[in-house]
Amino acid sequence: MKLINPYLLAITTMFVMSCTSKKEVSSLKDSYKNDFYIGTALSADQIEEKDAKVDSLIRKEFNAITSENIMKSMFIHPQKDKYDFTLSDKYVAYGEKNKMLIHGHTLIWHSQLAPWMEQIKDSTEMKAFMKDHITTIVSKYKGRINSWDVVNEALNDDGTLRKSVFSNTLGENFLVDAFKLAAAADPKVDLYYNDYNLEDPAKREGAINLVKKIKAAGGKVDGIGSQAHWKLNSPSLEEIEKTILDFSALGVKVAFTELDITVLPNPWDLKGADVNQKFEGNPKMNPYPEKLPDSIQDKLAQRYADIFKLLLKHKDKISRVTFWGVYDGQSWLNDWPIKGRTNYPLLFDAKLAHKKAYDAVLNLKESKE
């Protein structure tokens, strides 16, 4: 009988334990800790920690959080003389408890407004509203919230200013006013302009001009957030890279703020004679109701790997990459633009298990270490 060298046995055991330990602690936030923040958007239930498994996943994988809905105007300022900070207080406390970067979303947005806000008719009333709304909220969380989406989605796809209750009463001045008010309420907080489809050249140019105008008028803009609601084949990596470079050239930070990748058909891409065609219940619009095929899993994984490889190339310009939701089951894409669809846009599936896409993003870092 051959005796085992106890010294070799000890070394082998330590090596195995070390490898196992490294595998156990691997996470998105740890793997990318020297590159940029890895964030997620939190729902009200997640802020209140109603599901222990989901909460554990959030704390393990992410070091930045965004308020998915609860800080939008209709929830935080439901009446002219009433604010409701119940959930936003819990949100900020959650981030502080878990030592996360806390991002506020959003101060000025044309959508999800309280009904009374939509009735504002003139510039004097609008200025009074904006001063009270922005100053009250930003001042309350001064020194606790790290960054804000000051203005959200102010542009049309062609880069022109969107018509809204804000632009109708104040024109472009509402943008300057918003950023000045936020900076006055908390001079140290990072202030972002946030929008979607910024990889499209026309809209990107509009955002660039918007930031230049705000800065020229004395407003403080620290970053631009690209929502990054993308598809398996678009936008191209070339356009994403141009977006990073063009925004960085403005001297601002670049964040990808609402990242998800749809794997389902887009009804607006379809050709047909009837523009009022109904897509609800159409199996062609919901091709994977039960499970995502391996072939599509592979495409999704490759898409995420390609994107993160590009982001790492420009990590010196990027402040944060935030996924819009924690796992597939909660994604807004399950019901948009067609109700009742099953989508698979994130790194964790409906049962909270990590997907091939997660492995692709994680392995991209670990293979270089």
Backbone torsions as a table, in degrees:
resi	resn	phi	psi	omega
1	MET	NA	127.1	-176.9
2	LYS	-87.2	126.4	-179.4
3	LEU	-78.1	143.5	178.3
4	ILE	-89.6	127.9	177.8
5	ASN	-63.5	115.9	-177.0
6	PRO	-60.9	-30.5	179.4
7	TYR	-66.8	-45.4	178.5
8	LEU	-64.6	-37.4	179.1
9	LEU	-62.3	-42.5	-179.5
10	ALA	-64.8	-43.6	-179.9
11	ILE	-63.6	-43.7	179.9
12	THR	-61.6	-44.3	-179.7
13	THR	-61.3	-43.6	180.0
14	MET	-64.2	-38.3	-179.9
15	PHE	-65.2	-44.8	179.7
16	VAL	-63.3	-43.3	-179.8
17	MET	-64.6	-38.3	179.8
18	SER	-64.0	-44.8	179.3
19	CYS	-63.8	-43.4	179.6
20	THR	-63.3	-43.5	-179.6
21	SER	-61.9	-43.1	180.0
22	LYS	-61.6	-40.2	-180.0
23	LYS	-65.4	-38.2	-177.6
24	GLU	-68.7	-36.6	-176.1
25	VAL	-89.6	-6.0	178.8
26	SER	-58.7	133.8	178.7
27	SER	-156.1	166.2	179.3
28	LEU	-61.9	-47.8	-176.1
29	LYS	-65.5	-35.5	179.2
30	ASP	-72.3	-41.4	-177.6
31	SER	-65.8	-33.3	-176.4
32	TYR	-107.4	16.3	-173.4
33	LYS	-62.0	-26.0	179.7
34	ASN	-96.5	6.9	-175.3
35	ASP	-113.9	-62.0	177.3
36	PHE	-164.1	163.1	177.6
37	TYR	-66.5	143.7	173.5
38	ILE	-112.1	115.2	-173.2
39	GLY	-119.4	173.4	174.5
40	THR	-147.0	155.5	176.2
41	ALA	-90.3	134.7	-177.3
42	LEU	-105.1	133.7	173.3
43	SER	-81.0	171.7	178.8
44	ALA	-60.1	-43.2	180.0
45	ASP	-63.2	-35.9	-179.8
46	GLN	-72.5	-35.2	175.9
47	ILE	-62.7	-36.4	-179.8
48	GLU	-89.0	6.2	173.8
49	GLU	55.3	45.6	-176.2
50	LYS	-77.7	-19.5	179.4
51	ASP	-123.5	111.4	-174.1
52	ALA	-62.0	-36.5	-179.1
53	LYS	-68.0	-42.7	177.9
54	VAL	-64.7	-42.8	-179.7
55	ASP	-61.5	-41.6	178.4
56	SER	-62.4	-40.4	178.9
57	LEU	-64.8	-44.2	179.9
58	ILE	-59.5	-49.3	-176.6
59	ARG	-66.6	-30.3	-179.0
60	LYS	-76.1	-39.9	-167.6
61	GLU	-98.6	-25.2	-168.6
62	PHE	-122.0	145.9	176.0
63	ASN	-123.4	15.3	174.7
64	ALA	-146.0	145.4	-179.7
65	ILE	-133.2	149.8	174.1
66	THR	-125.3	141.2	176.3
67	SER	-78.6	114.9	-174.2
68	GLU	-63.3	-49.0	-176.5
69	ASN	-135.7	-28.8	-162.4
70	ILE	-69.5	-13.9	178.1
71	MET	-101.9	4.0	176.1
72	LYS	-72.0	155.9	-166.5
73	SER	-54.9	-42.8	-174.3
74	MET	-65.0	-23.4	-179.0
75	PHE	-95.7	-40.3	-173.6
76	ILE	-88.1	-19.4	-178.0
77	HIS	-139.9	63.3	-171.1
78	PRO	-67.1	-27.7	178.8
79	GLN	-133.0	156.8	-174.0
80	LYS	-54.7	-39.9	-177.2
81	ASP	-107.4	22.1	-177.6
82	LYS	-141.5	127.4	171.2
83	TYR	-110.5	151.2	176.3
84	ASP	-127.0	102.5	-177.2
85	PHE	-101.5	13.1	-174.7
86	THR	-55.4	-55.7	-177.3
87	LEU	-78.3	-32.9	179.1
88	SER	-67.3	-33.1	174.6
89	ASP	-63.2	-43.3	179.3
90	LYS	-66.2	-37.1	179.1
91	TYR	-62.0	-49.1	-179.7
92	VAL	-65.3	-40.8	178.3
93	ALA	-63.1	-37.6	177.6
94	TYR	-61.0	-47.1	179.5
95	GLY	-63.2	-40.2	179.6
96	GLU	-66.6	-42.3	-179.3
97	LYS	-61.6	-35.7	-176.8
98	ASN	-100.6	10.7	175.8
99	LYS	55.1	48.1	-179.4
100	MET	-106.1	155.0	168.5
101	LEU	-70.1	131.2	-175.4
102	ILE	-110.4	119.7	-177.8
103	HIS	-112.3	132.5	179.0
104	GLY	-95.2	133.1	-175.9
105	HIS	-142.2	114.7	-0.7
106	THR	-143.6	157.2	-175.7
107	LEU	-82.9	-50.3	-177.9
108	ILE	-124.4	116.5	178.8
109	TRP	-150.2	139.6	-177.1
110	HIS	-71.5	-18.9	-177.1
111	SER	-102.7	161.5	-179.5
112	GLN	52.4	42.0	173.7
113	LEU	-85.8	150.6	170.0
114	ALA	-66.6	143.7	-176.7
115	PRO	-51.7	-36.8	-177.1
116	TRP	-66.3	-28.9	179.5
117	MET	-68.3	-34.0	-178.2
118	GLU	-69.5	-14.0	-178.4
119	GLN	-92.2	-0.7	179.4
120	ILE	-65.9	127.8	-169.8
121	LYS	-110.2	-29.9	-172.9
122	ASP	-127.1	169.3	-173.7
123	SER	-66.5	-38.0	-179.5
124	THR	-62.4	-45.3	179.9
125	GLU	-67.0	-39.2	179.8
126	MET	-66.7	-43.2	178.7
127	LYS	-61.2	-40.2	179.2
128	ALA	-64.6	-42.5	178.1
129	PHE	-61.7	-48.7	-176.3
130	MET	-63.1	-40.9	179.4
131	LYS	-62.8	-45.7	-179.6
132	ASP	-66.7	-47.4	-175.4
133	HIS	-63.3	-53.8	-176.4
134	ILE	-69.0	-45.6	-177.9
135	THR	-63.3	-42.9	-178.5
136	THR	-63.1	-47.6	-175.1
137	ILE	-73.0	-48.2	-177.2
138	VAL	-66.8	-40.0	178.9
139	SER	-64.1	-38.1	-179.5
140	LYS	-59.4	-37.4	-176.5
141	TYR	-108.3	21.8	178.8
142	LYS	-56.5	128.4	179.4
143	GLY	80.2	-2.5	-179.3
144	ARG	-115.5	-39.6	173.2
145	ILE	-89.6	131.0	-173.2
146	ASN	-82.6	-30.8	-177.8
147	SER	-156.0	156.0	-179.0
148	TRP	-130.7	142.5	160.3
149	ASP	-83.3	102.2	-176.2
150	VAL	-72.4	-50.2	177.5
151	VAL	-126.5	136.3	-176.8
152	ASN	-121.1	127.8	169.7
153	GLU	56.6	54.1	-179.5
154	ALA	-88.0	-4.2	-173.4
155	LEU	-113.7	148.3	167.3
156	ASN	-78.5	169.6	-178.5
157	ASP	-65.9	-20.5	178.0
158	ASP	-88.9	4.8	176.9
159	GLY	91.1	-2.8	178.6
160	THR	-83.8	164.9	-178.2
161	LEU	-71.3	129.9	179.2
162	ARG	-70.2	141.4	172.8
163	LYS	-75.3	128.8	-179.9
164	SER	-155.6	174.8	177.7
165	VAL	-61.7	-26.8	180.0
166	PHE	-76.8	-50.2	-179.4
167	SER	-70.2	-29.9	179.5
168	ASN	-66.6	-31.4	-177.2
169	THR	-96.4	-31.6	-173.9
170	LEU	-122.6	-7.1	-174.5
171	GLY	63.9	-152.0	-179.2
172	GLU	-64.8	-18.2	-176.2
173	ASN	-60.9	-24.5	-178.8
174	PHE	-62.6	-30.2	178.8
175	LEU	-66.5	-47.6	178.8
176	VAL	-63.0	-45.8	-179.6
177	ASP	-58.5	-43.1	-177.4
178	ALA	-61.7	-47.2	-178.5
179	PHE	-69.6	-35.6	177.3
180	LYS	-66.6	-42.3	179.9
181	LEU	-64.6	-41.9	179.9
182	ALA	-65.5	-41.6	179.5
183	ALA	-66.1	-36.9	178.9
184	ALA	-67.3	-36.1	-178.9
185	ALA	-73.2	-32.2	177.4
186	ASP	-151.2	91.7	-175.2
187	PRO	-61.9	-21.0	-174.8
188	LYS	-95.7	-12.4	-176.8
189	VAL	-76.0	146.0	177.2
190	ASP	-79.1	132.7	-176.0
191	LEU	-114.5	127.9	-175.1
192	TYR	-119.8	148.0	162.0
193	TYR	-99.5	131.9	-172.8
194	ASN	-125.2	135.0	-179.9
195	ASP	-160.0	169.7	179.1
196	TYR	-108.5	166.9	178.8
197	ASN	57.7	28.0	-179.8
198	LEU	-74.4	-7.1	175.2
199	GLU	-79.5	-13.3	174.5
200	ASP	-76.4	127.7	-173.6
201	PRO	-53.3	-42.4	-177.0
202	ALA	-66.0	-45.7	-179.0
203	LYS	-71.4	-36.0	176.6
204	ARG	-59.7	-43.7	178.7
205	GLU	-62.9	-37.6	177.0
206	GLY	-62.7	-41.0	179.3
207	ALA	-67.4	-38.9	177.9
208	ILE	-61.6	-46.5	179.1
209	ASN	-64.2	-37.7	179.2
210	LEU	-60.4	-47.9	-179.3
211	VAL	-64.4	-41.7	179.0
212	LYS	-60.2	-42.3	-178.8
213	LYS	-66.8	-41.4	179.4
214	ILE	-63.3	-45.4	179.5
215	LYS	-64.3	-42.3	-179.6
216	ALA	-62.2	-28.8	-179.8
217	ALA	-89.5	6.0	176.8
218	GLY	94.3	9.6	177.1
219	GLY	-82.7	155.3	-179.9
220	LYS	-104.3	116.6	175.8
221	VAL	-124.0	118.7	-177.7
222	ASP	-96.0	-22.2	-176.0
223	GLY	-164.4	163.4	172.9
224	ILE	-118.8	133.2	177.8
225	GLY	-105.3	121.0	173.1
226	SER	-94.7	122.4	-173.2
227	GLN	-64.9	-30.2	174.3
228	ALA	59.1	44.2	168.7
229	HIS	-85.9	92.2	-167.8
230	TRP	-112.2	174.2	-180.0
231	LYS	-117.0	174.3	-179.8
232	LEU	-63.3	-29.9	-175.0
233	ASN	-119.5	-1.9	-179.6
234	SER	-153.3	153.6	-2.1
235	PRO	-70.1	167.2	179.8
236	SER	-72.1	156.2	176.7
237	LEU	-60.8	-32.1	179.4
238	GLU	-63.6	-42.2	179.8
239	GLU	-71.2	-36.0	176.3
240	ILE	-62.3	-43.1	-179.6
241	GLU	-65.8	-41.0	177.5
242	LYS	-60.5	-38.1	179.1
243	THR	-62.2	-46.8	178.8
244	ILE	-59.6	-47.8	-176.6
245	LEU	-67.2	-42.7	-178.4
246	ASP	-66.2	-42.2	179.8
247	PHE	-70.9	-40.5	178.9
248	SER	-61.9	-33.7	179.6
249	ALA	-63.9	-17.9	177.0
250	LEU	-78.8	-7.4	-177.3
251	GLY	81.9	23.9	178.8
252	VAL	-118.9	162.8	176.1
253	LYS	-75.9	153.8	177.5
254	VAL	-116.7	127.0	176.5
255	ALA	-125.4	145.2	171.1
256	PHE	-105.6	110.5	-157.4
257	THR	-103.1	-18.6	-174.8
258	GLU	-144.2	47.4	-171.0
259	LEU	-66.4	127.0	166.6
260	ASP	-159.2	158.1	-176.9
261	ILE	-129.0	111.3	179.7
262	THR	-72.1	142.9	176.8
263	VAL	-111.4	5.5	-175.0
264	LEU	-103.5	159.3	178.6
265	PRO	-63.5	148.1	176.1
266	ASN	-98.9	118.3	-175.8
267	PRO	-61.0	-26.3	-178.5
268	TRP	-75.4	-12.3	176.7
269	ASP	-82.9	-15.5	-175.6
270	LEU	-79.5	148.2	178.3
271	LYS	-101.1	137.8	178.9
272	GLY	-171.0	156.7	-177.0
273	ALA	-75.3	-32.3	-175.3
274	ASP	-93.9	105.7	-178.9
275	VAL	-71.0	-15.4	179.2
276	ASN	-98.0	16.9	-178.9
277	GLN	-55.3	135.8	179.3
278	LYS	-92.3	131.8	-177.5
279	PHE	-105.3	-10.8	-179.9
280	GLU	-62.8	132.9	179.3
281	GLY	82.9	-3.4	178.9
282	ASN	-79.6	115.3	-176.9
283	PRO	-60.5	-24.9	178.2
284	LYS	-67.2	-24.2	180.0
285	MET	-90.0	-8.4	179.1
286	ASN	-136.3	66.7	-170.1
287	PRO	-73.7	-15.7	-176.3
288	TYR	-128.5	63.7	-174.8
289	PRO	-66.7	-26.4	-176.0
290	GLU	-107.6	-38.5	-172.0
291	LYS	-158.1	146.4	177.0
292	LEU	-85.8	122.8	-179.2
293	PRO	-60.0	151.5	-179.2
294	ASP	-57.2	-36.1	-178.3
295	SER	-62.8	-36.8	179.0
296	ILE	-78.9	-34.8	173.4
297	GLN	-56.0	-43.3	-179.5
298	ASP	-64.8	-41.7	179.0
299	LYS	-64.5	-40.9	178.8
300	LEU	-64.4	-42.6	178.8
301	ALA	-62.2	-43.0	180.0
302	GLN	-66.3	-38.6	179.1
303	ARG	-62.4	-46.4	178.6
304	TYR	-63.9	-40.0	179.5
305	ALA	-62.9	-43.7	180.0
306	ASP	-62.8	-42.2	-179.5
307	ILE	-64.7	-48.7	-176.9
308	PHE	-69.4	-28.8	174.4
309	LYS	-63.2	-41.5	177.9
310	LEU	-67.2	-41.7	179.7
311	LEU	-63.0	-38.6	177.4
312	LEU	-65.4	-34.9	177.8
313	LYS	-59.3	-32.7	-177.4
314	HIS	-116.0	32.5	-175.7
315	LYS	-61.4	-24.8	178.6
316	ASP	-68.8	-15.1	-178.2
317	LYS	-104.9	-12.7	-171.2
318	ILE	-106.4	130.3	-177.9
319	SER	-94.0	-34.1	-171.6
320	ARG	-160.2	144.5	171.2
321	VAL	-125.4	114.3	-175.6
322	THR	-117.6	128.7	175.6
323	PHE	-83.6	142.2	-178.0
324	TRP	-89.0	78.5	-176.8
325	GLY	119.2	160.3	-177.2
326	VAL	-89.2	-41.6	-174.8
327	TYR	-147.8	162.8	-173.0
328	ASP	-53.4	-38.6	-174.3
329	GLY	-61.5	-24.8	-178.1
330	GLN	-101.5	0.5	-173.6
331	SER	-65.0	137.6	176.0
332	TRP	-63.6	-20.1	-178.0
333	LEU	-72.3	-11.4	175.0
334	ASN	-67.5	-21.5	-176.2
335	ASP	-124.5	8.6	-178.1
336	TRP	-134.0	133.4	1.1
337	PRO	-88.0	8.5	-179.2
338	ILE	-126.6	129.6	-179.5
339	LYS	-65.5	144.4	169.8
340	GLY	84.7	5.7	178.9
341	ARG	-82.7	158.3	175.1
342	THR	-112.2	115.7	-178.9
343	ASN	-114.1	166.5	-173.3
344	TYR	-140.5	57.4	-166.2
345	PRO	-89.7	-7.9	-171.3
346	LEU	-110.7	-173.8	-176.1
347	LEU	-88.7	-13.6	-179.9
348	PHE	-121.5	137.7	-176.3
349	ASP	-81.2	-175.8	-175.6
350	ALA	-64.6	-19.0	178.1
351	LYS	-100.1	11.2	177.8
352	LEU	74.8	6.6	177.1
353	ALA	-78.2	143.3	179.0
354	HIS	-76.3	144.9	-176.2
355	LYS	-97.5	177.5	176.0
356	LYS	-58.7	-32.0	179.1
357	ALA	-63.3	-38.3	176.5
358	TYR	-62.6	-47.5	179.7
359	ASP	-59.7	-38.8	-178.5
360	ALA	-64.1	-42.1	179.9
361	VAL	-69.4	-41.8	-179.2
362	LEU	-70.2	-44.7	-177.4
363	ASN	-66.1	-26.0	177.6
364	LEU	-58.8	-36.2	178.4
365	LYS	-83.3	-46.6	-174.2
366	GLU	-66.7	-27.9	179.8
367	SER	-71.5	-18.4	-179.4
368	LYS	-94.4	-9.1	-176.0
369	GLU	-93.6	NA	NA
